[in-house]
Amino acid sequence: MNKSLLEVYALSVCFVSMGCLSIFSGIFLYSLVEIAFPSSMNHSRMLYAPPSMIQYGSTNTAMPPNAITLPEEGHNKIQSHHSEQVNRTSFAIDSRRTEAIMSAVRAIIIILIASIVFIFHWRIAKQARDS
């Protein structure tokens, strides 16, 4: 194989792997911030389940989770509704943190693979240039 063609190939692969390293390093850093501060990240779509999945009572009617309902049993009904919202919010934060950890692990794996590919092809390009 032509040495200059081999060098161009190796440097092209290095260029692409540097792009992957840049993109997934950004994803990894974003995931770290999301792990550290899950409640301050903007994930309003994850705070509550879709209304079609929430069923209240025996009528199976879907109501938004922040809907104001008149309590039938007095103050205890309001407190249970509030604690249910707190539990959902806590669950959403835990879910976001777990999702961010999985994203960080994926990014680390891809960064590791891209680094190996980069180093391997950089050495090929260096050898092709030297000879």
TIRO-2110 file (N, C-alpha, C; in Angstrom, 1 decimal):
// TIRO-2110
0.9, -1.2, 0.0, N, 1, A
0.0, 0.0, 0.0, CA, 1, A
0.9, 1.2, 0.0, C, 1, A
0.5, 2.2, -0.7, N, 2, A
1.2, 3.5, -0.8, CA, 2, A
1.3, 4.1, 0.6, C, 2, A
2.5, 4.6, 1.0, N, 3, A
2.7, 5.1, 2.3, CA, 3, A
1.9, 6.4, 2.6, C, 3, A
1.8, 7.3, 1.6, N, 4, A
1.1, 8.5, 1.8, CA, 4, A
-0.4, 8.2, 1.9, C, 4, A
-0.9, 7.2, 1.1, N, 5, A
-2.3, 6.8, 1.2, CA, 5, A
-2.6, 6.2, 2.6, C, 5, A
-1.7, 5.4, 3.1, N, 6, A
-1.8, 4.9, 4.4, CA, 6, A
-1.9, 6.0, 5.5, C, 6, A
-1.0, 7.0, 5.3, N, 7, A
-1.0, 8.1, 6.3, CA, 7, A
-2.3, 8.9, 6.2, C, 7, A
-2.8, 9.1, 5.0, N, 8, A
-4.1, 9.9, 4.8, CA, 8, A
-5.2, 9.1, 5.5, C, 8, A
-5.2, 7.8, 5.3, N, 9, A
-6.3, 6.9, 5.9, CA, 9, A
-6.2, 7.0, 7.4, C, 9, A
-5.0, 6.8, 8.0, N, 10, A
-4.8, 6.8, 9.4, CA, 10, A
-5.2, 8.2, 10.0, C, 10, A
-4.8, 9.3, 9.4, N, 11, A
-5.1, 10.6, 9.9, CA, 11, A
-6.6, 10.9, 9.7, C, 11, A
-7.3, 10.3, 8.7, N, 12, A
-8.7, 10.5, 8.6, CA, 12, A
-9.4, 9.8, 9.7, C, 12, A
-9.0, 8.6, 10.1, N, 13, A
-9.6, 7.9, 11.2, CA, 13, A
-9.4, 8.7, 12.5, C, 13, A
-8.2, 9.2, 12.6, N, 14, A
-7.9, 10.0, 13.8, CA, 14, A
-8.8, 11.3, 13.9, C, 14, A
-9.1, 11.9, 12.8, N, 15, A
-9.9, 13.0, 12.7, CA, 15, A
-11.4, 12.7, 13.2, C, 15, A
-11.9, 11.5, 12.7, N, 16, A
-13.2, 11.1, 13.0, CA, 16, A
-13.3, 10.7, 14.5, C, 16, A
-12.2, 10.0, 15.0, N, 17, A
-12.2, 9.6, 16.4, CA, 17, A
-12.1, 10.9, 17.3, C, 17, A
-11.4, 11.9, 16.9, N, 18, A
-11.4, 13.2, 17.7, CA, 18, A
-12.8, 13.8, 17.7, C, 18, A
-13.5, 13.7, 16.7, N, 19, A
-14.9, 14.2, 16.7, CA, 19, A
-15.7, 13.4, 17.7, C, 19, A
-15.6, 12.1, 17.7, N, 20, A
-16.3, 11.3, 18.7, CA, 20, A
-15.9, 11.6, 20.1, C, 20, A
-14.6, 11.8, 20.3, N, 21, A
-14.1, 12.1, 21.6, CA, 21, A
-14.7, 13.5, 22.1, C, 21, A
-14.7, 14.4, 21.2, N, 22, A
-15.3, 15.7, 21.6, CA, 22, A
-16.8, 15.7, 22.0, C, 22, A
-17.5, 15.0, 21.1, N, 23, A
-19.0, 14.9, 21.3, CA, 23, A
-19.3, 14.1, 22.6, C, 23, A
-18.6, 13.0, 22.8, N, 24, A
-19.0, 12.2, 23.9, CA, 24, A
-18.3, 12.7, 25.2, C, 24, A
-17.3, 13.5, 25.1, N, 25, A
-16.8, 14.1, 26.3, CA, 25, A
-17.8, 15.2, 26.8, C, 25, A
-18.4, 15.9, 25.9, N, 26, A
-19.5, 16.8, 26.3, CA, 26, A
-20.7, 16.1, 26.9, C, 26, A
-21.0, 15.0, 26.3, N, 27, A
-22.2, 14.2, 26.9, CA, 27, A
-21.8, 13.7, 28.3, C, 27, A
-20.6, 13.3, 28.4, N, 28, A
-20.1, 12.8, 29.7, CA, 28, A
-20.1, 13.9, 30.8, C, 28, A
-19.6, 15.1, 30.4, N, 29, A
-19.7, 16.2, 31.4, CA, 29, A
-21.1, 16.7, 31.7, C, 29, A
-22.0, 16.6, 30.7, N, 30, A
-23.4, 17.0, 31.0, CA, 30, A
-24.0, 16.0, 31.9, C, 30, A
-23.7, 14.7, 31.7, N, 31, A
-24.2, 13.6, 32.6, CA, 31, A
-23.7, 13.8, 34.0, C, 31, A
-22.4, 14.2, 34.2, N, 32, A
-21.9, 14.5, 35.5, CA, 32, A
-22.6, 15.6, 36.2, C, 32, A
-22.9, 16.6, 35.5, N, 33, A
-23.7, 17.8, 36.1, CA, 33, A
-25.1, 17.3, 36.4, C, 33, A
-25.7, 16.5, 35.6, N, 34, A
-27.0, 15.9, 35.8, CA, 34, A
-27.0, 15.0, 37.1, C, 34, A
-25.9, 14.2, 37.3, N, 35, A
-25.8, 13.4, 38.4, CA, 35, A
-25.7, 14.2, 39.7, C, 35, A
-24.9, 15.3, 39.6, N, 36, A
-24.7, 16.1, 40.8, CA, 36, A
-25.9, 17.0, 41.2, C, 36, A
-26.6, 17.5, 40.2, N, 37, A
-27.7, 18.4, 40.4, CA, 37, A
-29.0, 17.9, 39.6, C, 37, A
-29.5, 16.8, 40.0, N, 38, A
-30.7, 16.3, 39.2, CA, 38, A
-31.9, 17.1, 39.3, C, 38, A
-32.1, 17.8, 40.4, N, 39, A
-33.4, 18.5, 40.6, CA, 39, A
-33.3, 19.9, 39.8, C, 39, A
-32.1, 20.4, 39.5, N, 40, A
-32.1, 21.7, 38.9, CA, 40, A
-32.0, 21.6, 37.4, C, 40, A
-31.9, 20.4, 36.8, N, 41, A
-31.9, 20.2, 35.4, CA, 41, A
-33.4, 20.3, 34.9, C, 41, A
-33.6, 20.8, 33.7, N, 42, A
-34.9, 21.0, 33.2, CA, 42, A
-35.4, 19.7, 32.5, C, 42, A
-36.2, 18.9, 33.3, N, 43, A
-36.8, 17.7, 32.8, CA, 43, A
-38.3, 17.7, 33.1, C, 43, A
-39.0, 18.7, 32.7, N, 44, A
-40.4, 18.8, 33.1, CA, 44, A
-41.2, 17.7, 32.6, C, 44, A
-40.8, 17.1, 31.5, N, 45, A
-41.5, 16.0, 30.9, CA, 45, A
-41.4, 14.7, 31.8, C, 45, A
-40.5, 14.7, 32.7, N, 46, A
-40.3, 13.5, 33.6, CA, 46, A
-40.8, 13.7, 35.0, C, 46, A
-41.3, 14.8, 35.3, N, 47, A
-41.8, 15.0, 36.7, CA, 47, A
-43.0, 14.2, 37.0, C, 47, A
-43.9, 14.0, 36.0, N, 48, A
-45.1, 13.2, 36.3, CA, 48, A
-45.3, 12.3, 35.1, C, 48, A
-46.0, 11.2, 35.4, N, 49, A
-46.3, 10.2, 34.4, CA, 49, A
-47.4, 10.9, 33.5, C, 49, A
-47.5, 10.4, 32.2, N, 50, A
-48.5, 11.0, 31.3, CA, 50, A
-49.9, 10.8, 31.9, C, 50, A
-50.8, 11.7, 31.7, N, 51, A
-52.2, 11.5, 32.3, CA, 51, A
-52.8, 10.2, 32.0, C, 51, A
-52.6, 9.6, 30.8, N, 52, A
-53.2, 8.4, 30.5, CA, 52, A
-52.8, 7.2, 31.4, C, 52, A
-51.6, 7.4, 32.0, N, 53, A
-51.1, 6.3, 32.9, CA, 53, A
-51.6, 6.4, 34.3, C, 53, A
-52.1, 7.6, 34.7, N, 54, A
-52.6, 7.8, 36.1, CA, 54, A
-54.1, 7.6, 36.2, C, 54, A
-54.4, 6.7, 37.0, N, 55, A
-55.9, 6.4, 37.2, CA, 55, A
-56.3, 6.6, 38.6, C, 55, A
-57.3, 7.4, 38.7, N, 56, A
-57.8, 7.7, 40.1, CA, 56, A
-59.2, 7.0, 40.3, C, 56, A
-59.3, 6.4, 41.4, N, 57, A
-60.6, 5.8, 41.8, CA, 57, A
-61.0, 4.6, 40.9, C, 57, A
-62.2, 4.3, 41.0, N, 58, A
-62.7, 3.1, 40.3, CA, 58, A
-63.2, 3.5, 38.9, C, 58, A
-63.3, 4.8, 38.6, N, 59, A
-63.8, 5.2, 37.3, CA, 59, A
-62.8, 5.2, 36.2, C, 59, A
-61.5, 5.0, 36.6, N, 60, A
-60.4, 4.9, 35.6, CA, 60, A
-60.3, 6.1, 34.7, C, 60, A
-60.6, 7.3, 35.3, N, 61, A
-60.5, 8.5, 34.6, CA, 61, A
-59.1, 9.1, 34.8, C, 61, A
-58.5, 9.6, 33.7, N, 62, A
-57.2, 10.2, 33.8, CA, 62, A
-57.3, 11.6, 34.2, C, 62, A
-56.5, 12.0, 35.2, N, 63, A
-56.5, 13.4, 35.7, CA, 63, A
-55.1, 13.9, 35.7, C, 63, A
-54.8, 15.1, 35.4, N, 64, A
-53.4, 15.6, 35.5, CA, 64, A
-53.0, 15.5, 37.0, C, 64, A
-51.7, 15.2, 37.3, N, 65, A
-51.3, 15.0, 38.6, CA, 65, A
-51.3, 16.3, 39.5, C, 65, A
-51.3, 17.5, 38.8, N, 66, A
-51.4, 18.7, 39.6, CA, 66, A
-52.8, 19.3, 39.7, C, 66, A
-53.8, 18.5, 39.3, N, 67, A
-55.2, 18.9, 39.3, CA, 67, A
-55.7, 19.1, 40.8, C, 67, A
-56.4, 20.1, 41.0, N, 68, A
-56.9, 20.4, 42.3, CA, 68, A
-58.3, 19.6, 42.5, C, 68, A
-58.3, 18.8, 43.5, N, 69, A
-59.5, 18.0, 43.7, CA, 69, A
-60.1, 18.4, 45.1, C, 69, A
-61.4, 18.4, 45.2, N, 70, A
-62.0, 18.7, 46.5, CA, 70, A
-61.9, 17.4, 47.3, C, 70, A
-61.4, 17.6, 48.5, N, 71, A
-61.3, 16.4, 49.4, CA, 71, A
-62.6, 15.9, 49.9, C, 71, A
-62.8, 14.6, 49.9, N, 72, A
-64.0, 14.1, 50.4, CA, 72, A
-63.9, 13.8, 51.9, C, 72, A
-62.7, 13.5, 52.4, N, 73, A
-62.5, 13.1, 53.7, CA, 73, A
-61.8, 14.2, 54.6, C, 73, A
-61.8, 15.4, 54.1, N, 74, A
-61.2, 16.5, 54.9, CA, 74, A
-59.7, 16.6, 54.7, C, 74, A
-59.0, 17.0, 55.7, N, 75, A
-57.6, 17.4, 55.6, CA, 75, A
-56.7, 16.2, 55.3, C, 75, A
-57.1, 15.0, 55.7, N, 76, A
-56.2, 13.8, 55.4, CA, 76, A
-56.1, 13.6, 53.9, C, 76, A
-57.2, 13.9, 53.1, N, 77, A
-57.1, 13.7, 51.7, CA, 77, A
-56.1, 14.7, 51.1, C, 77, A
-56.1, 15.9, 51.5, N, 78, A
-55.2, 16.9, 51.0, CA, 78, A
-53.7, 16.5, 51.3, C, 78, A
-53.5, 16.0, 52.5, N, 79, A
-52.1, 15.6, 52.9, CA, 79, A
-51.7, 14.4, 52.1, C, 79, A
-52.6, 13.4, 51.8, N, 80, A
-52.2, 12.3, 51.1, CA, 80, A
-51.9, 12.6, 49.6, C, 80, A
-52.7, 13.6, 49.1, N, 81, A
-52.4, 14.1, 47.7, CA, 81, A
-51.1, 14.7, 47.6, C, 81, A
-50.7, 15.6, 48.6, N, 82, A
-49.5, 16.2, 48.7, CA, 82, A
-48.3, 15.2, 48.8, C, 82, A
-48.4, 14.3, 49.7, N, 83, A
-47.4, 13.3, 49.8, CA, 83, A
-47.2, 12.4, 48.6, C, 83, A
-48.3, 12.2, 47.9, N, 84, A
-48.2, 11.5, 46.6, CA, 84, A
-47.4, 12.2, 45.6, C, 84, A
-47.6, 13.6, 45.5, N, 85, A
-46.8, 14.4, 44.6, CA, 85, A
-45.4, 14.5, 45.0, C, 85, A
-45.1, 14.5, 46.3, N, 86, A
-43.7, 14.5, 46.8, CA, 86, A
-43.0, 13.2, 46.4, C, 86, A
-43.7, 12.1, 46.6, N, 87, A
-43.2, 10.8, 46.3, CA, 87, A
-42.9, 10.7, 44.8, C, 87, A
-43.8, 11.2, 43.9, N, 88, A
-43.6, 11.2, 42.5, CA, 88, A
-42.4, 12.0, 42.1, C, 88, A
-42.2, 13.2, 42.7, N, 89, A
-41.1, 14.1, 42.4, CA, 89, A
-39.8, 13.4, 42.9, C, 89, A
-39.8, 12.8, 44.0, N, 90, A
-38.6, 12.1, 44.5, CA, 90, A
-38.2, 11.0, 43.6, C, 90, A
-39.2, 10.2, 43.1, N, 91, A
-39.0, 9.1, 42.2, CA, 91, A
-38.5, 9.7, 40.8, C, 91, A
-39.0, 10.8, 40.4, N, 92, A
-38.5, 11.4, 39.1, CA, 92, A
-37.0, 11.8, 39.3, C, 92, A
-36.7, 12.4, 40.4, N, 93, A
-35.3, 12.8, 40.6, CA, 93, A
-34.4, 11.6, 40.6, C, 93, A
-34.8, 10.5, 41.3, N, 94, A
-34.0, 9.3, 41.3, CA, 94, A
-33.9, 8.7, 39.9, C, 94, A
-35.0, 8.8, 39.1, N, 95, A
-35.0, 8.3, 37.8, CA, 95, A
-34.0, 9.0, 36.9, C, 95, A
-34.0, 10.4, 37.1, N, 96, A
-33.1, 11.2, 36.3, CA, 96, A
-31.6, 10.9, 36.6, C, 96, A
-31.4, 10.7, 37.9, N, 97, A
-30.0, 10.4, 38.3, CA, 97, A
-29.6, 9.1, 37.8, C, 97, A
-30.4, 8.1, 37.8, N, 98, A
-30.1, 6.8, 37.2, CA, 98, A
-29.9, 6.9, 35.7, C, 98, A
-30.7, 7.6, 35.0, N, 99, A
-30.6, 7.8, 33.6, CA, 99, A
-29.3, 8.5, 33.3, C, 99, A
-28.9, 9.5, 34.1, N, 100, A
-27.6, 10.2, 33.9, CA, 100, A
-26.4, 9.3, 34.1, C, 100, A
-26.5, 8.4, 35.1, N, 101, A
-25.4, 7.5, 35.4, CA, 101, A
-25.2, 6.6, 34.2, C, 101, A
-26.3, 6.1, 33.7, N, 102, A
-26.2, 5.2, 32.5, CA, 102, A
-25.7, 5.9, 31.3, C, 102, A
-26.1, 7.2, 31.1, N, 103, A
-25.5, 8.0, 30.0, CA, 103, A
-24.0, 8.2, 30.2, C, 103, A
-23.6, 8.5, 31.4, N, 104, A
-22.2, 8.7, 31.7, CA, 104, A
-21.4, 7.4, 31.4, C, 104, A
-21.9, 6.3, 31.8, N, 105, A
-21.2, 5.0, 31.5, CA, 105, A
-21.1, 4.7, 30.0, C, 105, A
-22.2, 5.0, 29.3, N, 106, A
-22.1, 4.8, 27.8, CA, 106, A
-21.1, 5.8, 27.2, C, 106, A
-21.0, 7.0, 27.7, N, 107, A
-20.1, 8.0, 27.2, CA, 107, A
-18.6, 7.5, 27.5, C, 107, A
-18.4, 7.0, 28.7, N, 108, A
-17.1, 6.6, 29.0, CA, 108, A
-16.6, 5.4, 28.1, C, 108, A
-17.5, 4.5, 27.9, N, 109, A
-17.2, 3.3, 27.0, CA, 109, A
-16.8, 3.8, 25.6, C, 109, A
-17.6, 4.7, 25.0, N, 110, A
-17.3, 5.2, 23.7, CA, 110, A
-16.1, 6.1, 23.7, C, 110, A
-15.8, 6.9, 24.7, N, 111, A
-14.6, 7.6, 24.8, CA, 111, A
-13.4, 6.7, 24.9, C, 111, A
-13.5, 5.6, 25.6, N, 112, A
-12.4, 4.6, 25.7, CA, 112, A
-12.1, 4.0, 24.3, C, 112, A
-13.2, 3.6, 23.6, N, 113, A
-13.0, 2.9, 22.3, CA, 113, A
-12.4, 4.0, 21.3, C, 113, A
-12.9, 5.2, 21.3, N, 114, A
-12.4, 6.2, 20.4, CA, 114, A
-11.0, 6.5, 20.7, C, 114, A
-10.6, 6.5, 22.0, N, 115, A
-9.2, 6.8, 22.3, CA, 115, A
-8.3, 5.7, 21.8, C, 115, A
-8.7, 4.4, 22.0, N, 116, A
-7.9, 3.3, 21.5, CA, 116, A
-7.8, 3.4, 20.0, C, 116, A
-8.9, 3.7, 19.3, N, 117, A
-8.8, 3.8, 17.8, CA, 117, A
-7.9, 4.9, 17.4, C, 117, A
-8.0, 6.1, 18.1, N, 118, A
-7.1, 7.2, 17.8, CA, 118, A
-5.6, 6.9, 18.0, C, 118, A
-5.3, 6.3, 19.1, N, 119, A
-3.9, 6.0, 19.4, CA, 119, A
-3.3, 5.0, 18.4, C, 119, A
-4.1, 4.0, 18.1, N, 120, A
-3.7, 3.0, 17.1, CA, 120, A
-3.4, 3.6, 15.8, C, 120, A
-4.3, 4.4, 15.3, N, 121, A
-4.2, 5.0, 14.0, CA, 121, A
-3.2, 6.1, 13.9, C, 121, A
-3.0, 6.8, 15.1, N, 122, A
-1.9, 7.8, 15.1, CA, 122, A
-0.6, 7.2, 15.0, C, 122, A
-0.4, 6.0, 15.6, N, 123, A
0.9, 5.3, 15.4, CA, 123, A
1.1, 4.9, 14.0, C, 123, A
0.0, 4.4, 13.4, N, 124, A
0.1, 4.0, 11.9, CA, 124, A
0.5, 5.2, 11.1, C, 124, A
-0.1, 6.3, 11.3, N, 125, A
0.2, 7.5, 10.5, CA, 125, A
1.7, 8.0, 10.8, C, 125, A
2.1, 7.9, 12.0, N, 126, A
3.5, 8.3, 12.4, CA, 126, A
4.5, 7.3, 11.7, C, 126, A
4.2, 6.0, 11.7, N, 127, A
5.1, 5.1, 11.0, CA, 127, A
5.1, 5.3, 9.5, C, 127, A
4.0, 5.6, 8.9, N, 128, A
3.9, 5.9, 7.5, CA, 128, A
4.7, 7.1, 7.1, C, 128, A
4.6, 8.1, 8.0, N, 129, A
5.3, 9.4, 7.7, CA, 129, A
6.8, 9.2, 7.9, C, 129, A
7.3, 8.4, 8.8, N, 130, A
8.7, 8.2, 9.1, CA, 130, A
9.4, 7.4, 8.0, C, 130, A
8.7, 6.5, 7.4, N, 131, A
9.3, 5.6, 6.4, CA, 131, A
9.1, 6.1, 5.0, C, 131, A
END
